[in-house]
Amino acid sequence: MASVPPSFVLRLRRSEVGFRPPELFRRRVLIRSSDCKIKCCCSGKVTPIRVIVSGSGRKCGNNPVDSKKTSGKDRIRAAPALPFASSQSMMSSRQEKFFPRCTPKNSGPQFRDTPPKRDTGIASEKEWGISLNEHVNESGVNADGSTWYRESGEDFGENGFRCRWAKMGGQSHDGLSEWKETWWEKSDWSGYKELGVEKSGKNSEGDSWWETWREVLYQDEWSNLARIERSAQKQAKSGVENAGWYENWWEKYDAKGWTEKGAHKYGRLNEQSWWEKWGEHYDGRGSVLKWTDKWAETELGTRWGDKWEEKFFAGIGSRQGETWHVSPAGERWSRTWGEEHFGNGSKVHKYGKSTTGENWDIVVDEETYYEAEPHYGWADVVGDSSQLLSIQPQEKPPGVYPYLDFGSTSSPSLPKDDDDPSPP
């Protein structure tokens, strides 16, 4: 049997803004031509047909196993997610160097020169700690010459639109280091409510970053159901090397269990670039779709990737995927695989092939596992959105009815599922 080409290895320099490519491949495959036995280790877990089990796994098994040695009790174990490099520890010394803390005599805000962390998803309300109860409009100069400001306000518009906001920021004495932060809450008479934050900054070495977080409550135009949507976008760029990253996360929920989640990610470190996209969709009636697509490339022309998809409803469904590699000379290797689940919970059809001549098509005794419900759903997001739900709109005068504009222009739209992440 022809051997699988080795994975491309690239040594990466460590950077202070947390640049590091994700691990594209977690699946380890061993194929023996004598009995076509494949051992699989995947980073995810799935749920049995007869039991709904919570979990966040988005991976699935993909290769056949020996039907004689496989029992119905086999499980696919989840591997822990690979954490990205944290910038907090690396930035702590620089924070004291470039942004000394405000003196006790000064009431200005503390400088925030730490970029967002990679692969941290969407933060909760408690993590942001948004407070809009102060009414301030002040600025000052610290002993080291750095400046700061704080201000707050309230804006009003049509249909009972109300926006409470607070801004703060600071700058080093030479203007090379800077940070800004804005908090807001919005509401109108249609029941629309929004909570959000936007942060940005730069330092004397040229590193820059930007981050925004939003949480929205509104009534769906077609179903009349309440919906909550959460999103986060983050990016950072190095000032000393060709490195940067961008992430776009979103979650959508409605009161009947419909749920959609996804993320688009992009990163670059000198001559290497990488991308990752994944999505989950639950219709609230037992149907589920999950998918992941990861790929990377170098300036020398080497490219490689891994993708998979699963669809299930009432125990019947399929999984399929592909792992591929392209050399600088254009030589391509790939392995495709698939599974068919018939709904009886005991038989699985597994098939696949590769460009090196591998081929399998068997039916094995194996239980069907998948996740029919999201591990974090409507009840969870409602419980974690107390500040959003407590936003008070303007008092409506007697005899005035709200204009139900579900495509309100008072706030920018949440990221679309098909938006491709662009380089920072």
Protein Blocks (a to p, Z undefined) as FASTA:
>chain_A
ZZddddddddddddfkopacddfblcdcdddfklopacdddddddddfklccddjbfbdc
fbdcdfklpcfkbccddddddddddfklmmmmmmmmmmccddfkbccdcddfbdcdehkl
jadfklnopafkbccddddddfkopacdddddddddeehiacdddddddddfkomaccdd
dddddddfkopacdddddddddfkopacdddddddddddfklopacdddddddddddfkb
ccdddddddddddfeopacddddddddehjaccddddddddehnopacdddddddddfko
pacddddddddeehiacdddddddddfkopacddddddddehlopaccdddddfeopacd
ddddddddddfbdfbdfklmmmmmmmmmmpccddddehiacdddfkbckbccdddfklcc
ddZZ
